[in-house]
Amino acid sequence: MKSSRIAVLAAAALACQGLVLVGAAPASANPAAGAPGAYNAITDVPGIHVGQVQSDTAPYLTGTSVVYMPTMSVASVDQRGGAPATKETDLLSPLNSNPGVNAIQLGGSSMYGLSATNGIIRWLEDRGEGVRVGAGGVAPIVPAADIFDLGRGGDAKARTSAEWGYLAAQATSAGPVRQGGVGGGTGARGGGMRGGVGTASVHLGDGIYVGAMVIVNPAGSPVDPADCTLYGVKYGIGNEFAGYKAPKKKECNPSGASAAAEQPANTTIAVVATNAPLEKAAAQRMSGNSHDGMARAISPIHTLGDGDTVFAVSTGKGEALQINDPADSRQLNAIFNAGANTLARAIAKAVLSSESIGNTTSYCDRYPSACKGMKQLKQWRTQGEAPTVTPETFAQASQALAQTPVPAPVAKEKDKGKGKGAAASNGAAPASDNSRESSREGMVLTAGSSDGGPGAPTGATVALLAAVVLGLGLMGRHVLGRRRLLPLSRLR
């Protein structure tokens, strides 16, 4: 018989509103059942960390977000949009043998940004995290989904790469999560406004949490055209959206204004998580049910131009809840419903946290009367770390990725003593090639540059240039010396 520790879940999921002040509970204590966690973020789920990096310096307007599990966790996925940009999702089917995931990427740069997972994988490999393979090797499992943000304020060729993923993984923590136009949501849009990253959580009682993190970038809109309110706000818990009001009519229907045109390529992507122990099939059902949260907060949703994808993660240990066990149905339904509602709340928070950039207006700037009384917006936009990718940090990540410890091949008897020829095949040259390839495809931020000029050089490049300059200098001194001695030789 399953433990009774989750028996209160169904009632907790429907708990009355207004029990606690959002974020007021100390991190060491569980809030009341039905209330948000201490951070009101996915990191309230034990075993979930988040890292984010981005750049909004021309030519860039994109970024990468990572949901990291220090202990490999059960996960699955449900993909419903008609135009996804995803990676490693087949592994998550309950029909396949993969035991779990180490991290999940929610990124920008569409299909190009999927290469950022290579940096996350490398960061995990360096830590020895992943499925054990071979003699001492690991295979980190990092599924991914990216939004379409190419050319949405940044250059279409200014995209994320392995370096971005590596830096995002380095930035992971179990603390608060920054929201708005950061991480993978830096270049996001929705309903003709700026989208972004949002997160929320709920405590279901007995130490069981459900959390969600989303990047809002839909073809549809999170705004109800009838009164210009956000669909997702109605699912708020307690005073989560305190101060929010329906926009004034003159803002909602300005003279001569027309409805925002649907974007041709989009995607809303999310991770929902719980520390209740779930079997893989239950995780897949959780991801599917959580799409209801998207439908509650965005309309239309799951269009042919969207790549809407939801991952579900269970960090819990112990006897797993199973979808074909009637004794678990009540508990699972409470978790699944909480996942949908928490995702709807996270979507509303993402839209409210976003700020205008360039020609893309935020919801709060378009409807200022709606947000005027929301003092919590500053906290949502500033709490948590989200480092900006700079030429310097990019170069550091590039160098770290170039230093792959590839073992030298065992020399055969006939190769021994060949000196330089044998040394040239010890793996050093491929590492240099990887570094150059990484530099070509990655960060190109340069002071005063907006045309995708060359980025900061790697350590290997600097060393090579120094050697060339030194060699030319010595050669010049040698030639100059011979010219000065020539007249003396003729006198002899």
RAKA-V191423 format. One record per run of one state. SS is the DSSP state (~ for helix, > for strand, _ for the rest). FROM is the first residue (numbers start at 1). TO is the last residue. Records with the same first field share a line. If there is no record, write none. Layout:
BEGIN
SS: FROM-TO + FROM-TO
END
This chain:
BEGIN
_: 1-3 + 7-8 + 14-41 + 45-48 + 56-61 + 80-85 + 88-89 + 93-100 + 108-109 + 127-130 + 134-136 + 140-141 + 147-161 + 171-172 + 174-179 + 181-182 + 186-188 + 191-192 + 195-195 + 206-207 + 217-220 + 222-222 + 224-229 + 236-248 + 253-268 + 275-277 + 279-279 + 298-298 + 300-308 + 315-320 + 322-325 + 354-356 + 358-359 + 361-362 + 367-367 + 372-376 + 383-386 + 389-390 + 403-412 + 416-419 + 424-427 + 442-458 + 492-492
~: 4-6 + 9-13 + 42-44 + 90-92 + 110-126 + 162-170 + 183-185 + 231-235 + 249-252 + 280-297 + 326-353 + 363-366 + 368-371 + 377-382 + 391-402 + 413-415 + 420-423 + 428-441 + 459-491
>: 49-55 + 62-79 + 86-87 + 101-107 + 131-133 + 137-139 + 142-146 + 173-173 + 180-180 + 189-190 + 193-194 + 196-205 + 208-216 + 221-221 + 223-223 + 230-230 + 269-274 + 278-278 + 299-299 + 309-314 + 321-321 + 357-357 + 360-360 + 387-388
END
